[in-house]
């Protein structure tokens, strides 16, 4: 095992500056997940680490060794690609053993490593089969097993589950989480999938346009995003964000108005010097909003809107509600949706469940209260 450290790393392809002076540490034995929109540089970082691309400037360390001038095959890194890239004419055993045979490893040692990896991945009964006889999930396990047998310093995963259907993704995500615990090897994992990132990561790195927006644990990024980009990117069900204007401070509460004139109150961790009439951005996660009946007694913020679309997912649902000023909010319901499109809907959310950002999208310090005793809302 070994840590991976990037120091002021940059990479360009012709006129496109893909990686912009990035510094990042991926700790020994931990799983670092890179997330971000397509083209942000996630996969390029993997290719730079394993030596498939040369960096323009900066340094890459694997353990205590700078690997800038070390060829890919000698870096001790195993990479699992989005495509399985299995040899169709070889059996599962032969696919997993091939890299070891090239390195002239003894036959007994090869067999020991392959069988051990196959047992870890529950594919030991498939060693005699060829790829065409395997399901997509089984092929992906073979690709992972081919990496495991090399006993690398670190594993690099480039969206390994993206070619699988929904059910297989869930199953393989569970298997990868178990594998992470079993191997305790440094992992760098690229994905677009929120569930994969939150499930597998010890640390998440959110990227945009070749730069790092924020680094932290899954819960840190979920609860304390540094800007609206991270806030909307982390979380299953994008954070609702809409403009508000500051009115006044009333005791420990700060009062704002939406564009339609409704009042919204926030409880802040710190006293903030707001300017009356200045615009801000208010954020609320879909799971922190509830629909209210006409006679509900609710101590918190309340808004009126119209249901424009609903989704029933079995046991939960999503409501898409359009406010009077035209902004659309997403509400995550823990029950089946019974409202009808076109209905007037009243929603509520706690004064402690909001996030506040400036007009440029930067988080304002001390927005959300973490005092659980203060999070009291009442629904009759």
Secondary structure, DSSP 4 states (H G I P E B T S, - for coil): ---EEEEEEEEEETTEEEEEEEEEEE-TT-EEEEEESTTSSHHHHHHHHHTSS--SEEEEEETTEE-TTS-GGGS-EEEE-SS----TTSBHHHHHHHHHHHTT--HHHHHHHHHHHHHHTT-GGGTT-BGGGS-HHHHHHHHHHHHHTT--SEEEEESTTTTS-HHHHHHHHHHHHHHHHHH--EEEEE-S-HHHHHHH-SEEEEEETTEEEEEE-HHHHHHS-SBHHHHHHSSSSPPEEEEEEEEEEETTEEEEEETTS-EEEEE-SS---PPTT-EEEEEE-GGGEEEE-TT----SEEEEEEEEEEEE-SS-EEEEEEETTS-EEEEEESS-----TT-EEEEEE-TTSEEEE-TTSBBPSS-S---GGG------
